[in-house]
C-alpha cells in the first residue's frame, strides 16, 4: 500500500501540472506511475538519451517458409543498435547468416547498416547514405516509442490512458491501454510488482511487402531477463516479438550502454530526407505496369514484373495465373485482362505471402480462386484478415470467396485450349502447383525454379520439376515461371547453379 500511495500522490501531482491528462483515468495514471517506479523511476527513464545494445537476433521467415505453420526458415544476426528515442533515430549495424543471406553458396556473414531518422530510412556505407525501404521507418519509430526505454513514458503522456486486466501465458496481468500515433496499444504489467511484461500494438503495415496483405497486424513484444543497471534502472535483456500470434524474432542482449559517449550518428541533409520520404509509397497503391509482355504460346501471355502474372485467353474469357502483391495490384491486372473477356478464375500456385497478397481482390469480385488444397488454411486466414485501418474492397463489401481447391491433377478446357493444373507434392514444392499445356508442350513451374542470367537458382527445384514431368508423363519443350520468362527445358537441364 505504501508504494501505491506514493504512486497516487505522484499521479495527482502529474494531473495538476499536465492538462493533457485531463481525459486519462486516475487509476491508470496511478498504475503507470507505479510501473515507472518499478522500472527504476521517472528520473532514470528520462535521463536516457541514447542506448547501445549488442545482441544476437534469431528471426523466423514467416512469409516464405515451406509451411505456414512452420518450422520456418531462420536467420541469425549479430546486432549492434544505437537507439535514440528523442527524435526517433535508430542506427542498426548487423552481420547475418541464414535465410536472408546467400546460404546456398557458402557460410559467410552478410553485413548491413541502416539508419532511420527524420521519418526516412537509409543504408549506410562509410559516410555515404542511400534511401532504402520505407517500411523500416514505422518499425523503428514503434521500437523507440514503445521500447523499454520509453513505453511507460509514452503511456503516461497519452490523454486516453485506461487501466484493464488480461491473461498472458496463463498469468493474470494488469494492463494499460492507450492510443499512440493513431494505433491502439496495450502494455502488460506484472500484477505483483508492476514490472512491464509486454507491449502490444495493432496497426496496418502498408509499406511492408510481406505484411501489407494482412491488414491490421497485432504485434506483441515480450520482455524478460531483466537486469539492474545504473541508478537502479531495470532493462530487459531478452525481447521476443510475436506477429499475429506467431514468433517472428527474438533478441538476446549481451551488451548494453546507457548514454554512451561515442553516440554520434550520420546526419542526412534535408534534401536527402525529403527524397527518401517522397519514395515512400503504400504497397497497395503500386500500379500494375509490367515491364514487358511475352507471348509464351497462342493465348498465353506472361506479364513481366517484380512478380510475374500470366494471362490465359480461353473460350468465354480469361484465366489469370497468380495474384501477387496487393488488392490494388490485382485490380489493375483484372482491368487489363478484361479487354480479352471476363475473368473466369485466378490460379494461385504458391503460398509465399507476396504471391497471394492480391487474392482478396478476386474474392471481392466474386472470381473463382483455384488453389492447392494444402493452402486452404492460409488463404482462409488472408481472406478473413481485418482491414479496419485501411479497408480494401473486400472489407468494404464482404462476401464469401469461391474457392476451388485442387487435390489431384485437374484439366480445364478441351483440345488446343486445354491446360492441366498439377500439384507438385514434392519436398520443396509441397505447397506449389504447375500448369501444363499439352498442345504447346509448355510447363509453368510456379516459384520452384528461377532461371537467372548466370545460371539456375537452387538446382534442387529443377530436380523436383523433372520428377513431376516423369510422374505425370509430360512432353515438355519450354518452361517458364513466376520469376523468369520462357526457356527451353533442355537448356535448363544443362544449367549450372548460380554462384
Secondary structure, 3 states (H helix, E strand, C coil): CHHHHHHHHHHHHHHHHCHHHHHCCHHHHHHHHHHHHHCCCHHHHHCCCCEEEEEEEEEECCCCCCCCCCCCCEEEEEEEEEEECCCCEEEEEEEEEECCCCCCCCCCCEEEEEEEECCEEEEEECCEEEECCCHHHHHHHHHHHCCCCCHHHHHHCCCCCEEEEEEECCEEEEEEEEEECCEEEEEEEECCCCCEEEEEEEEECCCCCCCHHHCEEEEEEEEEEEEECHHHCEEEEEEEEEECCEEEEEEEEEEEEECCCCCCCCCCCHHHHHHHHHCCCCHHHCCCCCCEEEEEECCEEEEECCCCEEEEEECCEEEEECCCCCHHHHHHHHHHHHHHCCEEEEEECCCCHHHHCCHHHHHHCCCCEEEEHHHHHHHHHHHCCCCCCCCCHHHHCCCCCCEEEECCCEEECCHHHCEEEEECCCCCCCCCEEEEEHHHCEEECCCCCEEECCEEECHHHHHHHHHHHHHCCCCCCEEEECCEEEEEHHHHHHCCECC
